[in-house]
Amino acid sequence: MWNWFILMLILFCMFYSSKSSSVRHFPSDFMWGVGSSAYQIEGGWNADDKGESIWDYLTHNRPDKIDDHTNGDITADSYHQWRRDVQMVRELHVSTYRFSLSWPRILPNGYMNHVSNAGIKYYSNLIDELLKYNITPMVTIFHWDLPQRLQELGGWTNPEIIPLFKDYARLVLELFGDRVKTWTTINEPWHICEHGYDVEYNAPSYNFPGIPAYLCGHNLLKAHAEVVHMYRAEFQQRQGGRIGITVDTSWQEPRNRNNPDDLEASERTMQFYLGWFAHPIFSRHGNYPKVMIERIRNLSKQQGFGERSRLPEFTTEEIHRIRGTSDFFGINSYTSFLVSPNDHNNSAGFPIPSYNHDVGVVFDQNGVDWPSSGSEWLRVDPKGMYHLLKWIHREYNAPMIIITENGVSDRGGLADYARVDYYNLYLSAVLDAIEDGVNVRGYISWSLMDSYEWKAGYREKFGLYHVDFNSPQRTRTPKISARVYANICKTNAIDWSYRPELNEQQLQAAARLPAESVARTNSAATLSWSCTLSLLLLLLLARHC
Ligand code: NOJ
């Protein structure tokens, strides 16, 4: 009896260590990258002739809307430190650097009548420097920093944005397309529209729930499609690149998997969140998800909006024009939420009308043992990444997926073992999905360095590199996670046993930095030691029984 018990324990321990401590390889052609975005790292907010963006405007005029009242005026100063950035990208052994172009740096007022030579030169230099070291630039044309002048016309809620975005995109495709072979049009449409217009979270920080977010989404999808058609007609053949979009979502875990209502709530939320932008582009028939069209139409009617739904309708021609306009499925995802139907008298604290009320679920991250992070919204649930990838695979007929952002925040420090754990866990989940047939072809870690985290200011750090925001050069120092991620990219594998301690360079840097940077316990190393010790003890016991 004891023998059996001990044998089972040993088998369990062996299984555990094979899952968590072994080396797991990625497919040989897997693409590794690291990412950043213009407003978050560049600074130089009014350098040369750069125009004002909606983030400049918001942070200067309403600092109270930013958690620490800061702005991205200088941030990591990549406008001057871009050579060091490229050096860091090289140190990470990635093949791809994903960054974005700032529309108002290139077209200061958003229009073609004023093109900034300084802006063009900045990006041209950056691209050349990357290519010099065989690093592939992956360029996002729009990552949230709209020219303020265009916001004054209504921003993404005004259909005029479609030709304007097309003009801007044509210019950058012409200027950089000889050297840039992977483009994404727009980063995270859901955040742009829902967090920008429905709730006051992102610039332009409207609080106008239930209406403009849907107008924003409508114009954004059309603008994206027009740019892709233009690229395919005018550039793709001659330049030989690819173009797509980066959508975002969190995994929506049913609160209770045995409850059909929770399963339905999860599916509905996936459709409202990811499906809002992915369904028109990637699904077989295009258009918004059926559940979205029907719910918003019915609720609009009940709310006295008459026959016209708050969700605008596409014409048949538009549906066809948008469908299929992405050469890959770019997905950003960080966390999961628990969802169940909204049965709180149909409001659950959400305004009526509002996007959240339209979805009709309640969501939170309570009652689960998902570890926390430096961001309130971000809990660690690697299984959620697995479920999400499987969902995309099923829902959109096995598209080619690139994870364009994934990573975790903390509140600072070089000994960021929690980030190391996060990467190992999430990458294991990605590998599980690949082994189960999901076509994931690349992974881009977020983020190259600590940067301006939008509404959270400088409090939440996502970087593989620490940035000393008090030093004039914005000195960058690799964290432990940078060394681990470099090892992952170099070996094309995750290796749970690789958990370096702070080296001399890091210790010296840590000595200059505030106390937050002092090493914490190397928790997984401790764990693996204790596991080995227990195993030895068990073996000894087994021999005695
Ligand atoms: C997604 C956004 O694209 C990026 O700008 C942001 O920093 C990360 N999420 C983390 O919140």
Residues whose N, C-alpha, C, O or C-beta is under 5 A from the ligand:
A	BS01	NOJ	S37 E188
